[in-house]
């Protein structure tokens, strides 16, 4: 998990910079949840089995850092994914933007698997009435597994048709330098049961034929603290 630890050092630097520029104490939020299948960019990460997931986020002014984890099943000894991330959020010209870095680490990955990787992120969104439209791009110099340089781009939207309800969708494309490029998309409905409990039901699909990337519906519940 060398990549994750390097990312942790960068997150600490971001946290220090944020603390120097902020006048208030960090705002810390926790979350834990369960999903019927952990799907990342159209591919199941748990061999179509449920996952327990949780994370923590700290915000200081416009800077943020966080960590998130989930069990995974790649058919080997890998037990879990642990992500460490951070960045800067702001507004300009009516758009909200987010630039940051994400480190993905995998617990008990086999020797030589080369699973750990780092991505740089840039995202922007704009709210128009009850709808929000956004786009994001991620770039990695040394991606998961056999792939080296990789880029993922996505456009997304979310709409609040009624109090507590959210309908959202995203379309993305993953460019890889060893494996074939592919497209992925998802659409779902979320409902805030209370201020601290949210549920989501989502359909995922890709243009890749295979048991790990086939279309699937995923249900999840998340508790926020």
HELIX and SHEET records of a PDB file:
HELIX    1   1 UNK A    2  UNK A   21  1                                  20    
SHEET    1   A13 UNK A  27  UNK A  35  0                                        
SHEET    2   A13 UNK A  51  UNK A  60 -1                                        
SHEET    3   A13 UNK A  63  UNK A  71 -1                                        
SHEET    4   A13 UNK A  80  UNK A  92 -1                                        
SHEET    5   A13 UNK A  95  UNK A 107 -1                                        
SHEET    6   A13 UNK A 117  UNK A 128 -1                                        
SHEET    7   A13 UNK A 131  UNK A 140 -1                                        
SHEET    8   A13 UNK A 150  UNK A 159 -1                                        
SHEET    9   A13 UNK A 165  UNK A 176 -1                                        
SHEET   10   A13 UNK A 182  UNK A 194 -1                                        
SHEET   11   A13 UNK A 197  UNK A 206 -1                                        
SHEET   12   A13 UNK A 216  UNK A 224 -1                                        
SHEET   13   A13 UNK A  27  UNK A  35 -1                                        
SHEET    1   B 2 UNK A  39  UNK A  40  0                                        
SHEET    2   B 2 UNK A  43  UNK A  44 -1                                        
END                                                                             
